[in-house]
Amino acid sequence: MKDMKNICVFIILFSFLASSCQNTDFKKKVSTDYEKMNSSFDGELIQHFPNEIPKGYIGGYLKEKSVLVDFCFGPNELILIARSQKEEYISLNQQFRKLSKAIYNPEDTNLLLVFSYCDVLKVEGNIYRNQETTERKKLAKRNITTSNTLPVPVFEIDTYHNDKNSCGLSDDFKIFVLEAKAGKYLEEKYLQECECMPEKWKHGFSRGIAANDKEHIIIYWLAVW
C-alpha cells in the first residue's frame, strides 16, 4: 500500500462535486484528485471502481485511518455512488453478479461488519473505558459470536440509510462482495487490532458494490483494515 498522506482534502472536493457540476474547472480538479486517490491504493483493491468519476455521480466519501490515532480501530474506506442509465445499469449489474463471491441483503442479521470502534481510549498514559455506545458493543459481540458472512462495511450514506439495518443501507439494495481476504494489506503503521472483529478477520480487505434496481444506483466500496 502506498503512502496515503494528503488525501483527506479529497473528501471536501468529493462532497461538493454534485452541487458544482456546471463548474468545468472544479470538475476537472476533482477528477484529477480522484485519479491521485486511486493511485494510493493497490490496483487489485480498486479494480472494480470506475477509472474516472462517472457522469451519474451522486456522492461518496473517503475515510482513512490516521497514523497518530493508533489507539482506535478504523478501516480505510472508499465509497463512490453513481446513478446509471437503465441499459448501462443492467449490464453492470449482470457483470458484478457473475463476479460476486457472495450476495447479501441489507436486512440480513448475520452480516460481519467492519466499522470504526474505540471502546478503550488511551491518551497520554490515561485509559478511558466504555467509550462505545451500547449498539456498537452489540455489533462487536455479534461479529465475534454469530456473524458468518464475508465482511462488509457499515455504509454511512444519509440518502439511502435505514436505521433498522445494521449495515446502514436501505432494503432496496443488494450487497455484492466481489472479493474478501484476510491478511495485512496496509502498512504496519496503519494497522490496529480490534475486539470488534473475529480472530480470522483481524486484518484484511473487502471490496464490492451495492446495487439498487429501482433507482439504478450503484455504490462502489472498498474497506481495508
C-alpha positions, 0 to 999 in steps of 0.5 A: 500500500502506498503512502496515503498522506494528503488525501483527506482534502479529497473528501471536501472536493468529493462532497461538493462535486454534485452541487458544482457540476456546471463548474468545468474547472472544479470538475476537472480538479476533482477528477484529477484528485480522484485519479491521485486517490486511486493511485494510493491504493493497490490496483487489485483493491480498486479494480472494480471502481470506475477509472474516472468519476462517472457522469451519474455521480451522486456522492461518496466519501473517503475515510482513512485511518490516521497514523497518530490515532493508533489507539482506535480501530478504523478501516480505510474506506472508499465509497463512490455512488453513481446513478446509471442509465437503465441499459448501462445499469443492467449490464453492470449489474449482470457483470458484478453478479457473475463476479460476486463471491457472495450476495447479501441483503441489507436486512440480513442479521448475520452480516460481519461488519467492519466499522470504526470502534474505540471502546478503550481510549488511551491518551497520554498514559490515561485509559478511558473505558466504555467509550462505545455506545451500547449498539456498537458493543452489540455489533462487536459481540455479534461479529465475534459470536454469530456473524458468518458472512464475508465482511462488509462495511457499515455504509454511512450514506444519509440518502439511502440509510435505514436505521433498522439495518445494521449495515446502514443501507436501505432494503432496496439494495443488494450487497455484492462482495466481489472479493474478501481476504484476510491478511495485512494489506496496509502498512504496519503503521496503519494497522490496529487490532480490534475486539470488534472483529473475529480472530480470522478477520483481524486484518484484511480487505473487502471490496464490492458494490451495492446495487439498487434496481429501482433507482439504478444506483450503484455504490462502489466500496472498498474497506481495508483494515 
